[in-house]
Amino acid sequence: MLSEYFVVRQGVRQGGVLSPFLFNVYVDELLNELEMNGIGCHVCNQYFGCIMYADDLLLLSASVSGLQHMLEWIFVTDSVCKIQLFLTRTSPFVSWLARTSTSPLND
């Protein structure tokens, strides 16, 4: 069953091949800025601070303070670039490798 005809006045059609391309062009500047500023996680001299799949964004940092710095930087940048972040759909996850017998939670 098809819906009634309607005119698209702004944006691109959902599912259109142009939509992900335009999104990537738009977000590419943000990812490049994070990497150029050295904000985020590096593994073997490769940048892995920000991983994206479709319109989902995964921020990686070696420390909680580094992750906070990334978020603050993105909020400043998003106000300039008009990127809309949904905090209600945001879930922080913190993990660490134990180097000693004590964990940070036991302090």
C-alpha positions in Angstrom: 0.0 0.0 0.0 1.4 3.4 -0.9 0.8 6.7 0.9 -0.7 9.7 -0.7 1.5 11.9 -2.8 3.3 14.7 -0.9 5.9 17.4 -1.8 9.3 17.4 -0.1 10.2 21.0 0.6 13.3 20.5 2.6 15.9 17.8 3.1 16.2 14.6 1.3 13.9 11.6 1.2 14.3 9.0 4.0 16.2 6.0 2.6 17.5 8.0 -0.3 21.1 7.3 -1.4 22.0 11.0 -1.0 21.1 11.2 2.7 24.0 9.2 4.2 26.5 10.9 1.8 25.4 14.4 2.9 25.4 13.3 6.6 29.0 12.0 6.2 30.1 15.2 4.5 28.5 17.2 7.3 30.0 15.1 10.2 33.4 14.6 8.6 34.6 18.0 9.8 33.7 17.1 13.4 35.7 13.8 13.2 38.7 15.5 11.5 38.8 18.2 14.2 38.7 15.6 17.0 41.6 13.7 15.4 43.7 16.8 14.6 43.3 18.1 18.2 44.4 14.7 19.5 41.1 14.3 21.5 40.2 10.7 22.2 41.8 7.3 22.1 44.9 6.3 20.1 46.0 2.7 19.6 49.4 2.0 18.0 49.5 5.6 16.7 46.1 5.2 15.0 43.2 7.4 16.0 40.2 5.6 17.4 38.6 8.4 19.3 35.3 8.4 17.4 33.6 5.5 15.6 30.4 6.0 13.7 27.8 3.7 12.2 25.0 5.3 10.3 24.0 8.2 12.6 25.3 6.7 15.8 28.5 8.1 17.4 30.8 6.2 19.7 33.4 8.3 21.6 36.4 6.5 23.0 38.9 7.9 25.4 41.7 6.5 27.7 40.3 8.3 30.7 37.0 9.6 32.1 38.4 13.2 32.1 39.4 12.7 28.4 35.9 11.6 27.6 34.5 14.6 29.4 36.8 16.8 27.4 35.5 15.2 24.2 31.9 15.8 25.1 32.6 19.4 26.1 34.4 20.0 22.8 31.6 18.4 20.8 28.9 20.5 22.5 30.9 23.7 21.6 31.3 22.5 18.1 27.7 21.3 17.7 26.4 24.7 18.5 28.5 26.1 15.7 27.7 23.3 13.2 24.1 22.9 14.2 24.5 19.2 15.0 21.7 18.1 17.4 22.7 15.6 20.1 20.0 13.8 22.0 21.2 13.4 25.6 18.2 11.2 26.4 19.5 8.6 24.0 23.1 8.9 25.3 24.6 6.1 27.5 28.1 6.5 29.1 30.1 3.4 29.6 33.3 3.3 31.5 35.6 0.4 31.7 39.2 -0.1 32.7 41.9 -2.8 32.8 43.0 -3.6 36.4 46.7 -3.1 36.7 46.7 -3.8 40.4 44.5 -5.7 42.8 42.5 -2.6 43.7 39.9 -1.0 41.4 39.0 2.7 41.3 35.7 1.9 43.0 37.3 0.6 46.1 39.0 3.9 47.0 
